[in-house]
């Protein structure tokens, strides 16, 4: 089963949670965006939340439910 992938990314002066090109929500702080992203990802298992830094680099990842093993690639 394929995982749902969500990203917390900078959005102007704030942060947003997105899935592909679809915006899930916009937030004033990164902390709030991560908290909401974790709720959404946890509710839509199997999933992964990828948190980015202000310059767009990956900071951390959270995986919910089974992580495919062995990983593809």
N, CA, C, O and CB atoms as a CASP TS submission, in Angstrom:
PFRMAT TS
TARGET T0000
AUTHOR 0000-0000-0000
METHOD Language model
MODEL 1
PARENT N/A
ATOM      1  N   UNK     1       0.841  -1.175   0.000  1.00  0.00           N
ATOM      2  CA  UNK     1       0.000   0.000   0.000  1.00  0.00           C
ATOM      3  C   UNK     1       0.891   1.244   0.000  1.00  0.00           C
ATOM      4  O   UNK     1       1.878   1.304   0.733  1.00  0.00           O
ATOM      5  CB  UNK     1      -0.960  -0.005   1.220  1.00  0.00           C
ATOM      6  N   UNK     2       0.546   2.214  -0.808  1.00  0.00           N
ATOM      7  CA  UNK     2       1.321   3.437  -0.924  1.00  0.00           C
ATOM      8  C   UNK     2       1.042   4.368   0.255  1.00  0.00           C
ATOM      9  O   UNK     2      -0.095   4.479   0.715  1.00  0.00           O
ATOM     10  CB  UNK     2       1.010   4.141  -2.248  1.00  0.00           C
ATOM     11  N   UNK     3       2.083   5.028   0.732  1.00  0.00           N
ATOM     12  CA  UNK     3       1.941   5.988   1.835  1.00  0.00           C
ATOM     13  C   UNK     3       1.455   7.332   1.323  1.00  0.00           C
ATOM     14  O   UNK     3       1.806   7.752   0.221  1.00  0.00           O
ATOM     15  CB  UNK     3       3.274   6.160   2.579  1.00  0.00           C
ATOM     16  N   UNK     4       0.643   8.006   2.133  1.00  0.00           N
ATOM     17  CA  UNK     4       0.277   9.396   1.888  1.00  0.00           C
ATOM     18  C   UNK     4       1.445  10.249   2.372  1.00  0.00           C
ATOM     19  O   UNK     4       1.948  10.038   3.476  1.00  0.00           O
ATOM     20  CB  UNK     4      -1.077   9.788   2.615  1.00  0.00           C
ATOM     21  N   UNK     5       1.876  11.200   1.567  1.00  0.00           N
ATOM     22  CA  UNK     5       3.026  12.021   1.940  1.00  0.00           C
ATOM     23  C   UNK     5       2.602  13.475   2.082  1.00  0.00           C
ATOM     24  O   UNK     5       2.019  14.060   1.168  1.00  0.00           O
ATOM     25  CB  UNK     5       4.157  11.888   0.898  1.00  0.00           C
ATOM     26  N   UNK     6       2.901  14.042   3.231  1.00  0.00           N
ATOM     27  CA  UNK     6       2.568  15.428   3.548  1.00  0.00           C
ATOM     28  C   UNK     6       3.861  16.181   3.826  1.00  0.00           C
ATOM     29  O   UNK     6       4.833  15.602   4.311  1.00  0.00           O
ATOM     30  CB  UNK     6       1.595  15.516   4.767  1.00  0.00           C
ATOM     31  N   UNK     7       3.870  17.477   3.516  1.00  0.00           N
ATOM     32  CA  UNK     7       5.053  18.304   3.722  1.00  0.00           C
ATOM     33  C   UNK     7       4.677  19.577   4.473  1.00  0.00           C
ATOM     34  O   UNK     7       3.640  20.186   4.208  1.00  0.00           O
ATOM     35  CB  UNK     7       5.719  18.650   2.373  1.00  0.00           C
ATOM     36  N   UNK     8       5.541  19.970   5.421  1.00  0.00           N
ATOM     37  CA  UNK     8       5.445  21.268   6.086  1.00  0.00           C
ATOM     38  C   UNK     8       6.509  22.136   5.432  1.00  0.00           C
ATOM     39  O   UNK     8       7.702  21.846   5.520  1.00  0.00           O
ATOM     40  CB  UNK     8       5.647  21.160   7.670  1.00  0.00           C
ATOM     41  N   UNK     9       6.065  23.204   4.773  1.00  0.00           N
ATOM     42  CA  UNK     9       6.979  24.048   4.001  1.00  0.00           C
ATOM     43  C   UNK     9       6.712  25.528   4.288  1.00  0.00           C
ATOM     44  O   UNK     9       5.607  25.902   4.681  1.00  0.00           O
ATOM     45  CB  UNK     9       6.835  23.759   2.489  1.00  0.00           C
ATOM     46  N   UNK    10       7.748  26.375   4.083  1.00  0.00           N
ATOM     47  CA  UNK    10       7.541  27.812   4.264  1.00  0.00           C
ATOM     48  C   UNK    10       6.542  28.349   3.250  1.00  0.00           C
ATOM     49  O   UNK    10       6.454  27.869   2.120  1.00  0.00           O
ATOM     50  CB  UNK    10       8.870  28.566   4.143  1.00  0.00           C
ATOM     51  N   UNK    11       5.791  29.358   3.687  1.00  0.00           N
ATOM     52  CA  UNK    11       4.752  29.944   2.836  1.00  0.00           C
ATOM     53  C   UNK    11       4.713  31.447   3.072  1.00  0.00           C
ATOM     54  O   UNK    11       3.925  31.930   3.884  1.00  0.00           O
ATOM     55  CB  UNK    11       3.356  29.302   3.121  1.00  0.00           C
ATOM     56  N   UNK    12       5.561  32.183   2.367  1.00  0.00           N
ATOM     57  CA  UNK    12       5.627  33.627   2.606  1.00  0.00           C
ATOM     58  C   UNK    12       6.160  33.880   4.005  1.00  0.00           C
ATOM     59  O   UNK    12       7.288  33.496   4.316  1.00  0.00           O
ATOM     60  CB  UNK    12       4.234  34.289   2.424  1.00  0.00           C
ATOM     61  N   UNK    13       5.362  34.522   4.854  1.00  0.00           N
ATOM     62  CA  UNK    13       5.763  34.774   6.235  1.00  0.00           C
ATOM     63  C   UNK    13       5.321  33.691   7.192  1.00  0.00           C
ATOM     64  O   UNK    13       5.604  33.775   8.387  1.00  0.00           O
ATOM     65  CB  UNK    13       5.217  36.082   6.690  1.00  0.00           C
ATOM     66  N   UNK    14       4.636  32.678   6.698  1.00  0.00           N
ATOM     67  CA  UNK    14       4.135  31.608   7.558  1.00  0.00           C
ATOM     68  C   UNK    14       4.569  30.244   7.069  1.00  0.00           C
ATOM     69  O   UNK    14       5.618  30.095   6.443  1.00  0.00           O
ATOM     70  CB  UNK    14       2.628  31.664   7.643  1.00  0.00           C
ATOM     71  N   UNK    15       3.738  29.239   7.366  1.00  0.00           N
ATOM     72  CA  UNK    15       4.026  27.857   7.005  1.00  0.00           C
ATOM     73  C   UNK    15       2.765  27.201   6.499  1.00  0.00           C
ATOM     74  O   UNK    15       1.659  27.614   6.850  1.00  0.00           O
ATOM     75  CB  UNK    15       4.602  27.077   8.198  1.00  0.00           C
ATOM     76  N   UNK    16       2.922  26.177   5.673  1.00  0.00           N
ATOM     77  CA  UNK    16       1.748  25.443   5.205  1.00  0.00           C
ATOM     78  C   UNK    16       2.022  23.947   5.207  1.00  0.00           C
ATOM     79  O   UNK    16       3.166  23.496   5.150  1.00  0.00           O
ATOM     80  CB  UNK    16       1.343  25.909   3.798  1.00  0.00           C
ATOM     81  N   UNK    17       0.931  23.197   5.276  1.00  0.00           N
ATOM     82  CA  UNK    17       0.979  21.750   5.134  1.00  0.00           C
ATOM     83  C   UNK    17       0.390  21.450   3.776  1.00  0.00           C
ATOM     84  O   UNK    17      -0.687  21.943   3.441  1.00  0.00           O
ATOM     85  CB  UNK    17       0.205  21.003   6.294  1.00  0.00           C
ATOM     86  N   UNK    18       1.086  20.643   2.988  1.00  0.00           N
ATOM     87  CA  UNK    18       0.596  20.310   1.661  1.00  0.00           C
ATOM     88  C   UNK    18       0.760  18.829   1.376  1.00  0.00           C
ATOM     89  O   UNK    18       1.600  18.146   1.962  1.00  0.00           O
ATOM     90  CB  UNK    18       1.319  21.129   0.605  1.00  0.00           C
ATOM     91  N   UNK    19      -0.055  18.363   0.475  1.00  0.00           N
ATOM     92  CA  UNK    19       0.034  17.000  -0.043  1.00  0.00           C
ATOM     93  C   UNK    19       0.099  17.140  -1.547  1.00  0.00           C
ATOM     94  O   UNK    19      -0.902  17.437  -2.199  1.00  0.00           O
ATOM     95  CB  UNK    19      -1.188  16.092   0.418  1.00  0.00           C
ATOM     96  N   UNK    20       1.290  16.921  -2.098  1.00  0.00           N
ATOM     97  CA  UNK    20       1.489  17.167  -3.528  1.00  0.00           C
ATOM     98  C   UNK    20       1.296  18.655  -3.790  1.00  0.00           C
ATOM     99  O   UNK    20       1.924  19.486  -3.134  1.00  0.00           O
ATOM    100  CB  UNK    20       0.505  16.310  -4.399  1.00  0.00           C
ATOM    101  N   UNK    21       0.445  18.994  -4.730  1.00  0.00           N
ATOM    102  CA  UNK    21       0.185  20.404  -5.025  1.00  0.00           C
ATOM    103  C   UNK    21      -1.027  20.936  -4.261  1.00  0.00           C
ATOM    104  O   UNK    21      -1.401  22.098  -4.417  1.00  0.00           O
ATOM    105  CB  UNK    21      -0.027  20.593  -6.523  1.00  0.00           C
ATOM    106  N   UNK    22      -1.639  20.088  -3.436  1.00  0.00           N
ATOM    107  CA  UNK    22      -2.836  20.474  -2.691  1.00  0.00           C
ATOM    108  C   UNK    22      -2.466  21.001  -1.307  1.00  0.00           C
ATOM    109  O   UNK    22      -1.802  20.311  -0.534  1.00  0.00           O
ATOM    110  CB  UNK    22      -3.799  19.283  -2.565  1.00  0.00           C
ATOM    111  N   UNK    23      -2.896  22.222  -0.997  1.00  0.00           N
ATOM    112  CA  UNK    23      -2.643  22.806   0.312  1.00  0.00           C
ATOM    113  C   UNK    23      -3.672  22.288   1.310  1.00  0.00           C
ATOM    114  O   UNK    23      -4.877  22.366   1.074  1.00  0.00           O
ATOM    115  CB  UNK    23      -2.678  24.350   0.242  1.00  0.00           C
ATOM    116  N   UNK    24      -3.179  21.757   2.431  1.00  0.00           N
ATOM    117  CA  UNK    24      -4.044  21.262   3.494  1.00  0.00           C
ATOM    118  C   UNK    24      -4.416  22.398   4.433  1.00  0.00           C
ATOM    119  O   UNK    24      -5.558  22.475   4.885  1.00  0.00           O
ATOM    120  CB  UNK    24      -3.360  20.124   4.270  1.00  0.00           C
ATOM    121  N   UNK    25      -3.459  23.290   4.735  1.00  0.00           N
ATOM    122  CA  UNK    25      -3.733  24.428   5.613  1.00  0.00           C
ATOM    123  C   UNK    25      -2.538  25.354   5.709  1.00  0.00           C
ATOM    124  O   UNK    25      -1.401  24.952   5.462  1.00  0.00           O
ATOM    125  CB  UNK    25      -4.126  23.946   7.001  1.00  0.00           C
ATOM    126  N   UNK    26      -2.813  26.618   6.077  1.00  0.00           N
ATOM    127  CA  UNK    26      -1.773  27.628   6.282  1.00  0.00           C
ATOM    128  C   UNK    26      -1.765  28.031   7.747  1.00  0.00           C
ATOM    129  O   UNK    26      -2.815  28.115   8.385  1.00  0.00           O
ATOM    130  CB  UNK    26      -2.001  28.870   5.366  1.00  0.00           C
ATOM    131  N   UNK    27      -0.560  28.283   8.280  1.00  0.00           N
ATOM    132  CA  UNK    27      -0.407  28.560   9.705  1.00  0.00           C
ATOM    133  C   UNK    27       0.616  29.664   9.918  1.00  0.00           C
ATOM    134  O   UNK    27       1.513  29.859   9.097  1.00  0.00           O
ATOM    135  CB  UNK    27       0.011  27.289  10.466  1.00  0.00           C
ATOM    136  N   UNK    28       0.477  30.385  11.024  1.00  0.00           N
ATOM    137  CA  UNK    28       1.380  31.489  11.333  1.00  0.00           C
ATOM    138  C   UNK    28       2.751  31.009  11.789  1.00  0.00           C
ATOM    139  O   UNK    28       3.763  31.656  11.517  1.00  0.00           O
ATOM    140  CB  UNK    28       0.772  32.368  12.395  1.00  0.00           C
ATOM    141  N   UNK    29       2.785  29.856  12.494  1.00  0.00           N
ATOM    142  CA  UNK    29       4.057  29.375  13.026  1.00  0.00           C
ATOM    143  C   UNK    29       4.370  27.969  12.517  1.00  0.00           C
ATOM    144  O   UNK    29       3.476  27.200  12.163  1.00  0.00           O
ATOM    145  CB  UNK    29       4.031  29.388  14.559  1.00  0.00           C
ATOM    146  N   UNK    30       5.650  27.663  12.491  1.00  0.00           N
ATOM    147  CA  UNK    30       6.084  26.330  12.085  1.00  0.00           C
ATOM    148  C   UNK    30       5.603  25.290  13.095  1.00  0.00           C
ATOM    149  O   UNK    30       5.192  24.194  12.714  1.00  0.00           O
ATOM    150  CB  UNK    30       7.621  26.277  11.946  1.00  0.00           C
ATOM    151  N   UNK    31       5.654  25.631  14.365  1.00  0.00           N
ATOM    152  CA  UNK    31       5.216  24.713  15.413  1.00  0.00           C
ATOM    153  C   UNK    31       3.765  24.279  15.196  1.00  0.00           C
ATOM    154  O   UNK    31       3.448  23.094  15.300  1.00  0.00           O
ATOM    155  CB  UNK    31       5.371  25.369  16.791  1.00  0.00           C
ATOM    156  N   UNK    32       2.895  25.226  14.897  1.00  0.00           N
ATOM    157  CA  UNK    32       1.481  24.919  14.649  1.00  0.00           C
ATOM    158  C   UNK    32       1.328  24.080  13.387  1.00  0.00           C
ATOM    159  O   UNK    32       0.536  23.139  13.363  1.00  0.00           O
ATOM    160  CB  UNK    32       0.655  26.216  14.527  1.00  0.00           C
ATOM    161  N   UNK    33       2.075  24.409  12.342  1.00  0.00           N
ATOM    162  CA  UNK    33       1.999  23.656  11.086  1.00  0.00           C
ATOM    163  C   UNK    33       2.436  22.206  11.294  1.00  0.00           C
ATOM    164  O   UNK    33       1.811  21.288  10.761  1.00  0.00           O
ATOM    165  CB  UNK    33       2.873  24.324  10.003  1.00  0.00           C
ATOM    166  N   UNK    34       3.494  21.997  12.058  1.00  0.00           N
ATOM    167  CA  UNK    34       3.969  20.633  12.322  1.00  0.00           C
ATOM    168  C   UNK    34       2.930  19.865  13.136  1.00  0.00           C
ATOM    169  O   UNK    34       2.647  18.704  12.840  1.00  0.00           O
ATOM    170  CB  UNK    34       5.328  20.658  13.069  1.00  0.00           C
ATOM    171  N   UNK    35       2.364  20.500  14.152  1.00  0.00           N
ATOM    172  CA  UNK    35       1.354  19.840  14.978  1.00  0.00           C
ATOM    173  C   UNK    35       0.142  19.433  14.141  1.00  0.00           C
ATOM    174  O   UNK    35      -0.361  18.318  14.279  1.00  0.00           O
ATOM    175  CB  UNK    35       0.918  20.760  16.126  1.00  0.00           C
ATOM    176  N   UNK    36      -0.323  20.323  13.285  1.00  0.00           N
ATOM    177  CA  UNK    36      -1.479  20.015  12.433  1.00  0.00           C
ATOM    178  C   UNK    36      -1.113  18.972  11.374  1.00  0.00           C
ATOM    179  O   UNK    36      -1.918  18.097  11.057  1.00  0.00           O
ATOM    180  CB  UNK    36      -2.006  21.298  11.755  1.00  0.00           C
ATOM    181  N   UNK    37       0.098  19.069  10.832  1.00  0.00           N
ATOM    182  CA  UNK    37       0.554  18.079   9.859  1.00  0.00           C
ATOM    183  C   UNK    37       0.630  16.686  10.460  1.00  0.00           C
ATOM    184  O   UNK    37       0.295  15.701   9.802  1.00  0.00           O
ATOM    185  CB  UNK    37       1.910  18.473   9.308  1.00  0.00           C
ATOM    186  N   UNK    38       1.067  16.603  11.702  1.00  0.00           N
ATOM    187  CA  UNK    38       1.136  15.301  12.378  1.00  0.00           C
ATOM    188  C   UNK    38      -0.258  14.724  12.585  1.00  0.00           C
ATOM    189  O   UNK    38      -0.459  13.518  12.440  1.00  0.00           O
ATOM    190  CB  UNK    38       1.858  15.432  13.730  1.00  0.00           C
ATOM    191  N   UNK    39      -1.226  15.579  12.925  1.00  0.00           N
ATOM    192  CA  UNK    39      -2.610  15.112  13.089  1.00  0.00           C
ATOM    193  C   UNK    39      -3.154  14.546  11.778  1.00  0.00           C
ATOM    194  O   UNK    39      -3.745  13.467  11.756  1.00  0.00           O
ATOM    195  CB  UNK    39      -3.515  16.263  13.584  1.00  0.00           C
ATOM    196  N   UNK    40      -2.948  15.284  10.688  1.00  0.00           N
ATOM    197  CA  UNK    40      -3.445  14.857   9.378  1.00  0.00           C
ATOM    198  C   UNK    40      -2.764  13.559   8.946  1.00  0.00           C
ATOM    199  O   UNK    40      -3.427  12.629   8.488  1.00  0.00           O
ATOM    200  CB  UNK    40      -3.212  15.961   8.323  1.00  0.00           C
ATOM    201  N   UNK    41      -1.451  13.501   9.092  1.00  0.00           N
ATOM    202  CA  UNK    41      -0.715  12.300   8.678  1.00  0.00           C
ATOM    203  C   UNK    41      -1.123  11.092   9.527  1.00  0.00           C
ATOM    204  O   UNK    41      -1.278   9.988   9.005  1.00  0.00           O
ATOM    205  CB  UNK    41       0.807  12.537   8.788  1.00  0.00           C
ATOM    206  N   UNK    42      -1.291  11.302  10.810  1.00  0.00           N
ATOM    207  CA  UNK    42      -1.676  10.212  11.707  1.00  0.00           C
ATOM    208  C   UNK    42      -3.075   9.699  11.386  1.00  0.00           C
ATOM    209  O   UNK    42      -3.349   8.509  11.539  1.00  0.00           O
ATOM    210  CB  UNK    42      -1.611  10.674  13.163  1.00  0.00           C
ATOM    211  N   UNK    43      -3.954  10.579  10.945  1.00  0.00           N
ATOM    212  CA  UNK    43      -5.332  10.194  10.620  1.00  0.00           C
ATOM    213  C   UNK    43      -5.445   9.507   9.258  1.00  0.00           C
ATOM    214  O   UNK    43      -6.477   8.908   8.954  1.00  0.00           O
ATOM    215  CB  UNK    43      -6.230  11.419  10.646  1.00  0.00           C
ATOM    216  N   UNK    44      -4.405   9.585   8.442  1.00  0.00           N
ATOM    217  CA  UNK    44      -4.451   9.032   7.084  1.00  0.00           C
ATOM    218  C   UNK    44      -3.328   8.024   6.851  1.00  0.00           C
ATOM    219  O   UNK    44      -2.660   8.057   5.818  1.00  0.00           O
ATOM    220  CB  UNK    44      -4.361  10.157   6.049  1.00  0.00           C
ATOM    221  N   UNK    45      -3.125   7.135   7.812  1.00  0.00           N
ATOM    222  CA  UNK    45      -2.083   6.113   7.707  1.00  0.00           C
ATOM    223  C   UNK    45      -2.359   5.153   6.566  1.00  0.00           C
ATOM    224  O   UNK    45      -3.525   4.960   6.220  1.00  0.00           O
ATOM    225  CB  UNK    45      -1.962   5.342   9.013  1.00  0.00           C
ATOM    226  N   UNK    46      -1.360   4.545   5.969  1.00  0.00           N
ATOM    227  CA  UNK    46       0.057   4.777   6.205  1.00  0.00           C
ATOM    228  C   UNK    46       0.475   6.106   5.590  1.00  0.00           C
ATOM    229  O   UNK    46       0.051   6.450   4.486  1.00  0.00           O
ATOM    230  CB  UNK    46       0.902   3.625   5.632  1.00  0.00           C
ATOM    231  N   UNK    47       1.306   6.844   6.309  1.00  0.00           N
ATOM    232  CA  UNK    47       1.669   8.170   5.835  1.00  0.00           C
ATOM    233  C   UNK    47       3.039   8.601   6.341  1.00  0.00           C
ATOM    234  O   UNK    47       3.656   7.953   7.187  1.00  0.00           O
ATOM    235  CB  UNK    47       0.625   9.176   6.258  1.00  0.00           C
ATOM    236  N   UNK    48       3.481   9.715   5.791  1.00  0.00           N
ATOM    237  CA  UNK    48       4.754  10.298   6.189  1.00  0.00           C
ATOM    238  C   UNK    48       4.599  11.807   6.182  1.00  0.00           C
ATOM    239  O   UNK    48       3.998  12.380   5.273  1.00  0.00           O
ATOM    240  CB  UNK    48       5.915   9.845   5.247  1.00  0.00           C
ATOM    241  N   UNK    49       5.155  12.452   7.224  1.00  0.00           N
ATOM    242  CA  UNK    49       5.187  13.908   7.286  1.00  0.00           C
ATOM    243  C   UNK    49       6.640  14.331   7.165  1.00  0.00           C
ATOM    244  O   UNK    49       7.483  13.917   7.960  1.00  0.00           O
ATOM    245  CB  UNK    49       4.538  14.451   8.612  1.00  0.00           C
ATOM    246  N   UNK    50       6.929  15.153   6.172  1.00  0.00           N
ATOM    247  CA  UNK    50       8.283  15.648   5.929  1.00  0.00           C
ATOM    248  C   UNK    50       8.293  17.127   6.297  1.00  0.00           C
ATOM    249  O   UNK    50       7.553  17.926   5.724  1.00  0.00           O
ATOM    250  CB  UNK    50       8.730  15.421   4.429  1.00  0.00           C
ATOM    251  N   UNK    51       9.149  17.482   7.268  1.00  0.00           N
ATOM    252  CA  UNK    51       9.237  18.866   7.743  1.00  0.00           C
ATOM    253  C   UNK    51      10.470  19.500   7.125  1.00  0.00           C
ATOM    254  O   UNK    51      11.571  18.957   7.209  1.00  0.00           O
ATOM    255  CB  UNK    51       9.295  18.936   9.309  1.00  0.00           C
ATOM    256  N   UNK    52      10.274  20.658   6.501  1.00  0.00           N
ATOM    257  CA  UNK    52      11.357  21.380   5.830  1.00  0.00           C
ATOM    258  C   UNK    52      11.804  22.580   6.663  1.00  0.00           C
ATOM    259  O   UNK    52      11.054  23.081   7.501  1.00  0.00           O
ATOM    260  CB  UNK    52      10.910  21.842   4.430  1.00  0.00           C
ATOM    261  N   UNK    53      13.030  23.031   6.422  1.00  0.00           N
ATOM    262  CA  UNK    53      13.536  24.254   7.043  1.00  0.00           C
ATOM    263  C   UNK    53      13.064  25.455   6.229  1.00  0.00           C
ATOM    264  O   UNK    53      12.437  25.294   5.182  1.00  0.00           O
ATOM    265  CB  UNK    53      15.093  24.231   7.144  1.00  0.00           C
ATOM    266  N   UNK    54      13.363  26.644   6.706  1.00  0.00           N
ATOM    267  CA  UNK    54      12.944  27.867   6.015  1.00  0.00           C
ATOM    268  C   UNK    54      13.551  27.969   4.616  1.00  0.00           C
ATOM    269  O   UNK    54      12.975  28.612   3.740  1.00  0.00           O
ATOM    270  CB  UNK    54      13.334  29.094   6.836  1.00  0.00           C
ATOM    271  N   UNK    55      14.711  27.340   4.397  1.00  0.00           N
ATOM    272  CA  UNK    55      15.336  27.393   3.062  1.00  0.00           C
ATOM    273  C   UNK    55      14.944  26.193   2.193  1.00  0.00           C
ATOM    274  O   UNK    55      15.501  26.004   1.111  1.00  0.00           O
ATOM    275  CB  UNK    55      16.864  27.451   3.199  1.00  0.00           C
ATOM    276  N   UNK    56      13.986  25.380   2.662  1.00  0.00           N
ATOM    277  CA  UNK    56      13.450  24.294   1.846  1.00  0.00           C
ATOM    278  C   UNK    56      14.108  22.936   2.016  1.00  0.00           C
ATOM    279  O   UNK    56      13.651  21.956   1.426  1.00  0.00           O
ATOM    280  CB  UNK    56      13.544  24.672   0.449  1.00  0.00           C
ATOM    281  N   UNK    57      15.174  22.853   2.810  1.00  0.00           N
ATOM    282  CA  UNK    57      15.835  21.564   3.024  1.00  0.00           C
ATOM    283  C   UNK    57      15.018  20.705   3.987  1.00  0.00           C
ATOM    284  O   UNK    57      14.263  21.222   4.810  1.00  0.00           O
ATOM    285  CB  UNK    57      17.269  21.770   3.569  1.00  0.00           C
ATOM    286  N   UNK    58      15.180  19.388   3.874  1.00  0.00           N
ATOM    287  CA  UNK    58      14.459  18.487   4.774  1.00  0.00           C
ATOM    288  C   UNK    58      15.114  18.533   6.150  1.00  0.00           C
ATOM    289  O   UNK    58      16.323  18.353   6.291  1.00  0.00           O
ATOM    290  CB  UNK    58      14.442  17.030   4.218  1.00  0.00           C
ATOM    291  N   UNK    59      14.276  18.781   7.166  1.00  0.00           N
ATOM    292  CA  UNK    59      14.748  18.851   8.550  1.00  0.00           C
ATOM    293  C   UNK    59      14.528  17.520   9.264  1.00  0.00           C
ATOM    294  O   UNK    59      15.436  17.000   9.912  1.00  0.00           O
ATOM    295  CB  UNK    59      14.031  19.985   9.307  1.00  0.00           C
ATOM    296  N   UNK    60      13.320  16.972   9.144  1.00  0.00           N
ATOM    297  CA  UNK    60      12.992  15.710   9.800  1.00  0.00           C
ATOM    298  C   UNK    60      11.808  15.055   9.110  1.00  0.00           C
ATOM    299  O   UNK    60      11.099  15.687   8.327  1.00  0.00           O
ATOM    300  CB  UNK    60      12.688  15.932  11.290  1.00  0.00           C
ATOM    301  N   UNK    61      11.608  13.793   9.409  1.00  0.00           N
ATOM    302  CA  UNK    61      10.486  13.041   8.831  1.00  0.00           C
ATOM    303  C   UNK    61       9.819  12.217   9.928  1.00  0.00           C
ATOM    304  O   UNK    61      10.484  11.701  10.826  1.00  0.00           O
ATOM    305  CB  UNK    61      10.969  12.117   7.663  1.00  0.00           C
ATOM    306  N   UNK    62       8.512  12.103   9.842  1.00  0.00           N
ATOM    307  CA  UNK    62       7.740  11.254  10.745  1.00  0.00           C
ATOM    308  C   UNK    62       6.983  10.255   9.883  1.00  0.00           C
ATOM    309  O   UNK    62       6.327  10.637   8.914  1.00  0.00           O
ATOM    310  CB  UNK    62       6.758  12.099  11.648  1.00  0.00           C
ATOM    311  N   UNK    63       7.071   8.980  10.232  1.00  0.00           N
ATOM    312  CA  UNK    63       6.377   7.934   9.491  1.00  0.00           C
ATOM    313  C   UNK    63       5.326   7.316  10.393  1.00  0.00           C
ATOM    314  O   UNK    63       5.603   6.987  11.547  1.00  0.00           O
ATOM    315  CB  UNK    63       7.369   6.856   8.972  1.00  0.00           C
ATOM    316  N   UNK    64       4.122   7.158   9.867  1.00  0.00           N
ATOM    317  CA  UNK    64       3.006   6.596  10.614  1.00  0.00           C
ATOM    318  C   UNK    64       2.568   5.288   9.987  1.00  0.00           C
ATOM    319  O   UNK    64       2.395   5.190   8.772  1.00  0.00           O
ATOM    320  CB  UNK    64       1.834   7.582  10.671  1.00  0.00           C
ATOM    321  N   UNK    65       2.394   4.302  10.818  1.00  0.00           N
ATOM    322  CA  UNK    65       2.036   2.935  10.463  1.00  0.00           C
ATOM    323  C   UNK    65       3.242   2.249   9.857  1.00  0.00           C
ATOM    324  O   UNK    65       4.374   2.661  10.114  1.00  0.00           O
ATOM    325  CB  UNK    65       0.840   2.905   9.485  1.00  0.00           C
ATOM    326  N   UNK    66       3.037   1.236   9.075  1.00  0.00           N
ATOM    327  CA  UNK    66       4.131   0.417   8.579  1.00  0.00           C
ATOM    328  C   UNK    66       4.952   1.143   7.529  1.00  0.00           C
ATOM    329  O   UNK    66       4.417   1.712   6.577  1.00  0.00           O
ATOM    330  CB  UNK    66       3.599  -0.873   8.011  1.00  0.00           C
ATOM    331  N   UNK    67       6.267   1.111   7.724  1.00  0.00           N
ATOM    332  CA  UNK    67       7.200   1.623   6.733  1.00  0.00           C
ATOM    333  C   UNK    67       7.544   0.436   5.833  1.00  0.00           C
ATOM    334  O   UNK    67       7.970  -0.603   6.338  1.00  0.00           O
ATOM    335  CB  UNK    67       8.500   2.266   7.405  1.00  0.00           C
ATOM    336  N   UNK    68       7.372   0.557   4.531  1.00  0.00           N
ATOM    337  CA  UNK    68       7.640  -0.586   3.650  1.00  0.00           C
ATOM    338  C   UNK    68       9.068  -1.093   3.817  1.00  0.00           C
ATOM    339  O   UNK    68      10.018  -0.311   3.807  1.00  0.00           O
ATOM    340  CB  UNK    68       7.392  -0.202   2.186  1.00  0.00           C
ATOM    341  N   UNK    69       9.210  -2.396   3.970  1.00  0.00           N
ATOM    342  CA  UNK    69      10.541  -2.987   4.090  1.00  0.00           C
ATOM    343  C   UNK    69      10.613  -4.194   3.176  1.00  0.00           C
ATOM    344  O   UNK    69       9.699  -5.019   3.210  1.00  0.00           O
ATOM    345  CB  UNK    69      10.860  -3.384   5.563  1.00  0.00           C
ATOM    346  N   UNK    70      11.619  -4.340   2.383  1.00  0.00           N
ATOM    347  CA  UNK    70      12.711  -3.377   2.254  1.00  0.00           C
ATOM    348  C   UNK    70      12.242  -2.148   1.484  1.00  0.00           C
ATOM    349  O   UNK    70      11.333  -2.239   0.659  1.00  0.00           O
ATOM    350  CB  UNK    70      13.924  -4.020   1.551  1.00  0.00           C
ATOM    351  N   UNK    71      12.862  -0.992   1.754  1.00  0.00           N
ATOM    352  CA  UNK    71      12.473   0.221   1.053  1.00  0.00           C
ATOM    353  C   UNK    71      12.752   0.123  -0.451  1.00  0.00           C
ATOM    354  O   UNK    71      13.690  -0.551  -0.877  1.00  0.00           O
ATOM    355  CB  UNK    71      13.204   1.418   1.643  1.00  0.00           C
ATOM    356  N   UNK    72      11.941   0.792  -1.228  1.00  0.00           N
ATOM    357  CA  UNK    72      12.129   0.786  -2.692  1.00  0.00           C
ATOM    358  C   UNK    72      13.427   1.508  -3.035  1.00  0.00           C
ATOM    359  O   UNK    72      13.803   2.472  -2.370  1.00  0.00           O
ATOM    360  CB  UNK    72      10.918   1.463  -3.421  1.00  0.00           C
ATOM    361  N   UNK    73      14.107   1.038  -4.073  1.00  0.00           N
ATOM    362  CA  UNK    73      15.311   1.724  -4.547  1.00  0.00           C
ATOM    363  C   UNK    73      16.497   1.179  -4.004  1.00  0.00           C
ATOM    364  O   UNK    73      17.591   1.652  -4.311  1.00  0.00           O
ATOM    365  CB  UNK    73      15.286   3.118  -4.253  1.00  0.00           C
TER
END
